[in-house]
Amino acid sequence: MNLNTPAFSSFTHDGLEIAFFDEGDPSGVPVLLIHGFASTANVNWVHPGWLKTLGDAGYRVIAIDNRGHGASDKPHDAEAYRPWVMAGDAIALLDHLGIPEANLMGYSMGARISVFAALANPHRVRSLVLGGLGIGMTDGVGDWDPIADALLAPSLEVVTHERGRMFRAFAEQTKSDRTALAACIRGSRDLVARSDMGKLDMPTLIGVGTKDDIAGSPQELAALMPEAEALDIPGRDHMLAVGDKVFKQAVLAFYARVAEG
């Protein structure tokens, strides 16, 4: 765990203030990190050591607080959270920083956002790292309406749905706006067509924990793409895979290969 919170800045896009940090080597290859549902740039990327890992390796490390999360504005309308809308925030951040092309790395919902960003702006995405989401990207990850219900419940004690309890507890731990998160989970679940996954020809690494019961198979998703490889993160579930050292080592090796072309 690395708890040193970096300095955050913000910019305006789509009428919202969007928070981000820009750390690491300013002259390094840029990596844009996009966190998962109910998380934040700090919780997903700083605390588990990704900022340190990538920064020490010489990368420019940029992370966004997705709308509805962290220090960014939090609309309560589900339509504000469609994945292509949030992907627009990510590309707008690259515009704001004057970055023509970056490596995109997303976890869970952030992986979905990364794919929508790459589909709409393939020339802006040098490579993709998709963590915590495999074939669920195209086939769905189950019924998430109970998650929204859990977030809006009067208290955690009355929530009986197991996954709902997990996300409600996580949202309370991160002191999140639960109304915004409920809108987000209702608006952000659009699937990607299998044929669209096949259009993404940039190098891609798909990492999923072997105990993850949400993501779906990384191998099945990788098989749809011309330049993708799958990574099993041993013994990790959806919540713990993100900071795993196997995942970090694989990403650094992947980025080294991307740099070689």
N, C-alpha and C positions, 0 to 999 in steps of 0.2 A: 504493500500500500504506500502510495506517495500522496500526501495530503496537502502539498504546497499548491494552493490555488493560484493560477496565473492571473494577470490583469486582463479583464474583459473590456472590450469596446462594443459599440453597437452601430448599426446603420438602419436606414429605413427602406423597407420594400413592401409593396402592396398595402401601404398604409399602416404597417406595423413596424415597431422597433424590434430588430433582431439582434441578439447578443452573440458574441463570438470571442475567441482568443486567437492570437497569431503569435506563435512561439517558435522555438528551435532556431535553426540557422536561416537568417533572412535570404541568403543566397542559395539555400539548399533546394532540392526538388520538393515542390509543395505536395503535401498530403492533406486532403480535406476529410475530416472525421465527422460522421453523422450518427448521432446516438439513437438508441432505441426508445420505445414507448415507455413513458413514465420516468425516464432517466434524464440526465443532463450531460452537458459536455464534461463537467467535473466528475460526475458519478461514473460515467461510461469510460472516460479516456484519461483523466488525471489520476484518480484514486487507484485504479488497477495498474498504473504504471506505463500506459501507452505513450503519454507525452514524453516521459523520460526515455523510454526505449527508442522511440523514433527520433527524438531530439539528439540523444547521444550518438545515433547513427548518422547524423548530419542532415536530417530532413527539416524542411520548414513545416511546422505542425500547426494546422488551423483546425479549429473545431467550432461548430455552430450549436447554439441552443435552439433546437427546433421551436417554431411557434407553439405556444401552449405549454412550454417547458422552461425550466431554469429562469434566467433573467429576461427572456424574450416576452413580448406581448402575448396575451392569452385569450383569443376570441372564444366565444361559447357556441359558435355555429359549426355544426359538423361539416358543412361544405367547405369551410376554410381549411380543412385538414385532408383534402384529397391528396394522394401521394404526389401527383404531378404539380400541385400547388406548392407543397413543401419542397419538392425538387427545384421549383423556381426560386425559392429562397436561397437554396444552396448555390445555384448558378449565379444568382445576383450577388452573393458574397464574393465569389471569384471575380465578378465584374468590379465590385467595390474595391477589391484589393489589386486590380489590374493584372490578374493571373489568367493567361490564355488557356492553360491546360494543367490539370492536376491529377494525381492519383486519388480516387475516391474510395473511402473505406467506411462501410456502414454496418451497424449491428442491428439485427432483427428488423424493426420498422425502418431503421436507418439503412438497412440493406435494400429494402423495397424502394425507399426514396432514391437511393443511389442508382438503382436500375432505371427508374423513371427519368432521372436526370441524364443518364447515359443514352437512353432511347431518344430523348428530345435534343440532346447536344453531344452527339458522339465525338465531335472534334474537340470537345473540352475535356474529355476523360481519357487519360493516358492508360489507366488500368482500373480494375475493380477488385476490391476485397469485400466479399459478402459474408458476414459472420452471423451465426444464429438464425439463418433462414436458408433452407434447401428447397426441395420441390414444393414446399408450402407457398413459395413465391407464385407458382402457377396454379396450384391445386387447392389452395386455402389451408388454413391452420385451425380449423374447427370453429365452433360457435363462440364468438367473443361478446355477444350481447350480455351474458352474465357478468363479464368484466365491467361493462358500463354500469350495470345495476349495482354491482358491488361498490364501485367508486361513489355512487350517489346514495348508498344506504346510510341510515342514521348513524351507524357505528360499525366497527369491524366485528363486534360480538354477534351481530345478527346475520352476518354473511356466512352461508354454509357451503357455497360453491368453492371447491379447493383452489382452482386457479384464480377465481375472483378474490379469495382471501389473500393469496400471494401478492397480487397486484395492488389490492387496497392497502396492505401493510407496507408495501414498497412506496406507494404514493404518500402515505403518512410519514414514512421515514425521510423522504426527500422534501417534505412540506410542500407538496404540489397543490395546484389548483385542481381539485378533483372534478369540478364541473367542466373545465376545459379538457381534462383528460378523457372524460366520458364522451365529449363531443369528438375528440380526436379518434378514439377507438371506433366510433361509429362511422367516421368519415374517411379513415385511412386504409381500409381493407381491400381496396380494388386489387384484383389479380392481374398478373402479366400473362398475356397469351404465350403459349409455348413457341409459336412462330416468331413472336417478337424477341424472345430470349435468343433465338437463333440469329437475329440480326446484330447482336452485340459481339463484335469480333475483336475487341480489345482483350489483352491478357486478363484473366480473371481467376481469383482464388476463392473457393467457397469452403468456409470452415464451420463445422457444426459439432457440438459435443455428442459423444456416443450415448449419453443419458438424457439428451434433449428430447422431450416428448412434444415439442411444439413445432420445431423447424421443418421436419421432413428430411428426406435423404439428400445430402449434398451431391452424391454421385449421380442421382437422377437429374438434378438441375444442371450439373456440369455437362452431362451427356447431350443436353440441348444446345450447347454453345460451342463454337468452333475453336476457341482458345482458352477453355476453362479447365481447371483441375480442382479436385475435391480433397478436403482434409478432414479426417476424423480427429477430434480433440478428445483424447482418452479420458473416460471416467467423469466427464463434466456434463452438468445439466445446463439448461438455458440461461440461468442466472450466473453460473460460475465459469462458463467457457470463455467469456470475454477477456478475462485477465490471465488466462492460462499461458504458461511459459512455452508450451508446444506451439500454441497459436502465434505467439510473438516471434518465435524463432522462424516459423514457417513464413510469416509475412516478411520478415527481413530478407530471407532467402529469395522469396518471390520478387521483392522489389529489386534485388540485385540482378535477377534474371531479366526483369523488365528493362533495367538500365542498359543491359548488354544488347537489347533489341532482338 
